[in-house]
Amino acid sequence: VGAGGPPHPRASLAAPSPARRRPPGPRAAGMSGKGKKRRPSTGLAQAKKLPYALVRYGADGTLRRATREEAAALAREFPDVARCWEEPPPPPAHANPATPGSHDRRGPSDWRSECRKALDSLLKDRQASEWFGAPVDPVRLGIPDYFDKISQPMDLGTVRARLASGHYTSPHGPYADVCLCFENALRYNAPAHPVHVAAARLLARFKSRAARLLHDFDRAQGGADGAPGGG
């Protein structure tokens, strides 16, 4: 991969000896302009037809092209890096080509990806990240009666952690928890309070984005697993 290896030795300043010229002759197919047969490129770059080559530093500090065995070892040790040069598998023959704006329904993990995107979009909002990104701390905020009024606390950070751990089995689970997070704020804070106002705004924004995801998931499942509030 090359980055971070030892530097190349300094090149010699001696002028190279002049190359001998061969007498001109007829060019055959597959011959270069100098009369030499072109060598087909080998290694990973040719196999994947990319304008790159995988290289590594040798023990003497020189840079050389990695062998297929070394490339395979790198892929085993760093699978995330290897995916950068692997060709994606072809789509199933029965699958329709994806269109811009459409939701992918090919597998059970796709809805998790869409939920993560929706959650990340929410957390980019400053008020969402500051007021709803972590569990409420009644002592720090000076609201000792919080747990008396809110029996099921929820926050966006907890939703994200549950989503990453595989806690949810359908998008209805994170949807219900995100709604609970904002509904708790609406229930505890007065309508004119800035947290109440922000919760109402963010809840409406989230519901608008999540409606299409829930609709597509329920339709793909045939309505069997689409009960709202499912974990």
C-alpha positions in Angstrom: 0.0 0.0 0.0 3.1 2.1 0.3 2.1 5.0 2.5 4.3 5.4 5.6 7.2 3.3 4.3 10.9 4.3 4.2 12.0 7.0 1.7 13.6 6.1 -1.6 17.4 6.3 -1.8 18.6 9.4 -3.5 19.0 9.0 -7.2 22.5 9.0 -8.7 23.6 12.3 -10.5 25.7 10.4 -13.1 24.4 10.8 -16.7 23.1 7.6 -18.2 25.0 6.0 -21.1 23.4 6.6 -24.5 21.1 3.8 -25.6 21.9 1.9 -28.8 19.6 2.4 -31.7 18.3 -0.4 -33.6 17.8 -0.2 -37.4 14.3 0.7 -38.3 12.1 -2.2 -39.4 8.5 -3.1 -40.0 6.2 -3.0 -37.0 4.1 -6.0 -36.2 0.9 -6.1 -34.3 1.4 -5.7 -30.6 4.8 -3.9 -31.0 5.5 -0.6 -29.4 7.0 2.4 -31.2 10.5 1.3 -30.3 10.1 -2.1 -31.8 9.7 -3.8 -28.4 6.8 -6.1 -27.7 4.4 -4.7 -25.2 4.2 -6.5 -21.9 0.7 -7.0 -20.6 0.3 -5.4 -17.1 0.0 -8.0 -14.4 -1.3 -8.0 -10.8 -4.3 -6.5 -9.2 -4.5 -3.4 -11.3 -5.0 -5.4 -14.5 -7.3 -7.9 -12.9 -9.7 -5.1 -11.7 -8.9 -2.9 -14.7 -8.1 0.1 -12.5 -5.4 2.6 -13.1 -3.7 1.8 -9.8 -1.3 -0.8 -8.5 -0.8 -2.3 -5.1 2.8 -1.7 -4.0 4.8 -2.3 -0.8 8.3 -1.6 0.6 10.8 -4.4 0.6 13.3 -5.1 3.4 15.9 -3.0 1.5 13.6 0.0 1.4 12.8 -0.2 -2.3 9.2 0.0 -3.6 7.9 -2.9 -5.6 4.6 -4.3 -6.8 2.8 -6.6 -4.3 2.3 -10.2 -5.3 -1.1 -11.8 -5.5 -0.3 -13.7 -2.3 0.6 -10.4 -0.5 -2.6 -8.8 -1.8 -4.7 -11.7 -0.5 -3.0 -11.4 2.9 -3.7 -7.7 3.0 -7.4 -8.4 2.2 -7.6 -10.9 5.0 -6.1 -8.6 7.5 -7.8 -5.4 6.4 -11.2 -6.4 4.8 -12.5 -2.8 4.9 -9.5 -1.6 2.8 -9.9 -4.6 0.4 -13.5 -3.6 -0.3 -12.2 -0.4 -1.9 -10.8 -2.4 -4.9 -13.2 -5.3 -5.0 -15.9 -5.3 -7.6 -19.5 -5.3 -6.2 -21.5 -8.4 -6.8 -24.0 -8.2 -9.6 -27.6 -7.6 -8.6 -30.1 -10.5 -8.6 -31.6 -11.2 -12.0 -35.1 -10.5 -10.7 -34.2 -7.2 -9.0 -35.3 -4.0 -10.6 -32.6 -1.3 -11.1 -32.5 1.2 -8.3 -33.9 4.6 -9.2 -32.9 7.9 -7.6 -34.8 8.6 -4.4 -36.1 5.0 -4.1 -35.5 2.8 -1.0 -33.6 -0.4 -1.3 -35.6 -3.4 -0.2 -33.2 -6.2 -1.0 -32.3 -7.3 2.5 -33.1 -7.1 6.2 -30.2 -4.7 6.9 -31.3 -2.0 4.5 -33.8 -0.4 6.8 -31.2 -0.1 9.5 -29.0 1.9 7.1 -32.0 4.2 6.3 -32.7 4.6 10.1 -29.1 5.5 10.8 -29.2 8.1 8.0 -32.4 9.6 9.4 -31.0 9.7 13.0 -27.7 11.2 11.8 -29.6 13.9 10.0 -31.5 14.7 13.2 -28.3 14.9 15.2 -26.8 17.4 12.8 -29.3 19.9 14.3 -27.7 21.7 17.2 -30.7 21.7 19.4 -31.3 18.0 18.7 -27.7 17.1 19.7 -27.5 19.3 22.7 -30.9 18.7 24.2 -31.9 15.2 23.0 -28.6 13.5 22.2 -28.0 12.1 25.7 -30.1 10.9 28.7 -31.7 13.6 30.8 -29.7 14.3 34.0 -32.3 15.7 36.5 -29.6 16.6 39.1 -27.5 18.6 36.6 -30.5 20.3 35.1 -32.2 21.0 38.5 -35.4 19.2 37.7 -35.8 16.7 40.5 -39.4 15.8 39.5 -38.5 14.6 36.0 -38.8 10.9 36.7 -42.1 11.5 38.5 -43.6 12.8 35.3 -41.6 10.8 32.8 -41.8 7.0 33.3 -40.0 6.0 30.1 -37.0 8.3 29.5 -35.5 8.1 26.0 -32.8 10.0 24.1 -31.3 9.9 20.5 -28.0 8.6 21.8 -29.7 5.5 23.2 -31.6 5.0 20.0 -28.3 5.1 18.0 -26.6 2.6 20.4 -29.6 0.2 20.2 -29.6 0.4 16.4 -25.9 -0.3 16.2 -26.2 -3.3 18.6 -29.0 -5.0 16.6 -31.6 -4.4 19.4 -34.3 -3.5 16.9 -36.0 -6.1 14.6 -37.9 -3.6 12.4 -37.8 0.2 11.7 -40.9 0.6 13.9 -38.7 0.1 17.0 -36.3 3.1 16.4 -39.3 5.1 15.1 -41.2 4.6 18.4 -38.2 5.4 20.5 -37.4 8.6 18.6 -41.0 9.7 18.9 -40.9 8.8 22.6 -37.8 11.0 23.1 -39.5 14.1 21.7 -43.0 13.3 23.2 -41.3 13.2 26.7 -40.0 16.7 26.1 -43.4 17.9 25.0 -45.0 16.3 28.1 -42.6 17.7 30.6 -41.9 21.2 29.3 -44.5 24.0 28.9 -45.6 24.9 25.4 -43.7 28.2 25.4 -40.5 26.6 26.6 -37.7 26.4 24.0 -37.2 22.7 24.5 -40.9 22.1 23.9 -40.8 24.2 20.7 -37.7 22.4 19.5 -39.2 18.9 20.2 -42.3 19.7 18.3 -40.3 20.9 15.3 -37.9 17.9 15.3 -40.7 15.4 15.8 -42.6 16.7 12.8 -39.4 16.6 10.7 -38.6 13.1 11.8 -42.1 11.7 11.1 -42.1 13.2 7.7 -38.9 11.5 6.7 -39.7 8.2 8.4 -43.1 7.8 6.8 -41.8 6.6 3.5 -39.4 4.2 5.1 -42.1 2.6 7.2 -44.4 2.4 4.2 -41.8 0.6 2.1 -40.8 -1.8 4.9 -44.5 -2.8 5.6 -45.2 -3.2 1.9 -42.1 -5.4 1.4 -43.0 -7.5 4.5 -46.6 -7.9 3.2 -47.9 -6.4 6.4 -46.9 -9.4 8.5 -44.2 -7.7 10.6 -45.4 -4.1 10.3 -47.1 -3.6 13.6 -46.1 -0.1 14.8 -44.0 -0.1 18.0 -42.3 -3.4 17.3 -38.8 -3.7 18.7 
